[in-house]
Amino acid sequence: MEGFFGRVVYIANIDGTIAYKEVVSEITNEPNYDRIIKTVNLLTKKQEAYLRQKKQLEGSNRPDRDRRPNREL
């Protein structure tokens, strides 16, 4: 069963797209933790920027009274 056991690391973004994949063929070998951490940090920054932009587009930084519909016609 040579080559059957190993380690696999998958990191997916918020959409479920695989952003990082590493296959380590030997179970005694470690994956590249530095690259894993960098990928997670990059995805976190992208997600935070996306959420900030979404919040601004939804007008969530305006007071509630400004979001009420204008009843004057």
Secondary structure, 3 states (H helix, E strand, C coil): CCCCCCEEEEEECCCCCEEEEEEECCCCCCCCHHHHHHHHHHHHHHHHHHHHHHHHHCCCCCCHHHHCCCCCC
